[in-house]
């Protein structure tokens, strides 16, 4: 095992650590994270509109269109907010104006969606609406288009800025006005390129990107082995001392958001909560796999409280409360779990096993699918209950996985506890 961890540290970790700091991936991560508050707000209204209480659905039915409005302007427009945030972040990483980067990225993305004149479609006598944007690709479905738009827009802006191909205004001109004129030439190139592709060539980039990534999303979202792939790499990196979620999450989070968006849309359209399109959006891992944090370490915290080693018992005591709220850095660096040949085995194995048990529970309809992005610092049973649309069976699944984690961690922690106790005894005798 030590040789394997050395290979991870010396061969796998350096490129992965560099990948985590790659400008485009970092911008994607920061832009998507910037939308989380809106997603949480939209999820709250979705819960209110979809409470699984007998008789509630009939009572709330007349109010559902109004209750769903906050959801439609938050999660339903998720890619609009994310594209601006990603463009802002990438532009700042190049020391360009963040607002300009965000605005150009958003404008490029919106150019890919052709407005529709709905006035002729309306019933005679109704209020004319004129031109409207279809919302189909403005939510999670359009995330890949948003990423492409952001990269193209900011890279064109950077090129023109570096070559001084911009309109410069006198110093007396207010900064906001000068910034607008600096973006005039690159903005024209960006929008003209996207307009030509989408309108003149009638080439639907949104549709192309969705068709390209759908097989990958299906593999990750509806295949037990695909569900295990990100879990494996996240914990291999953590075991070697790299924040695995920062690296792998940057790559797969757009797909996770697409899965959640599809699940929410399906639920809102009347699909039963046990038959949603995708099993494993990010919330699946958050509540059923990473119970207590990466490595499903809440089980380990509980075992440490029963350790004979005074040091391990102390680590368990100061880690249990943060662990309940899914913060396990005190545990990871306190034991430590990183570069630990003994505990690295269960640290990697437990999440893989709990992924499998949770996957089959959700895919077989024993537990509702994931539809709500509940804040990650909630205790796992509460978060799982909310994320599945208030399904009490999710609480049972969390407890089952905590038990499974404890059974797997137990023999390894016994060995490690014995080793630590012997070291403490030797140290006290020689003191």
Secondary structure, DSSP 8 states (H G I E B T S, - for coil): -HHHHHHIIIIIHHHHHHHHT-HHHHHHHHHHHTTHHHHHHHHHHHHHHT---TTHHHHHGGGHHHHTHHHHHHGGGHHHHHHHHHHHHHHHHTTS-HHHHHHHHHHHHHHTS--EE-GGGS-TTS----EE--STTTSGGGHHHHHHHHHHHHHHHHHHHHTT-S----TTS-HHHHHHHHHHHHHHHHHHHHHIIIIIS---HHHHHHHHHHHHHHHHHS-HHHHHHHHHHHHHHHHTTS-HHHHHHHHHHHHHHHHHHHHHHHHHTT--TTS-S-S-SHHHHHHHTSTTSTTTTHHHHHHHTT-SSHHHHHHHHHHHHHHHTT--HHHHHHHT-TT-TTHHHHHHHHHHHHHHHHHHHHHTTSS--------TTS-HHHHHHHHTTS-HHHHHHHHHHHHHHHHHHHHHHHHHHHHHHHHHHHHHHH-
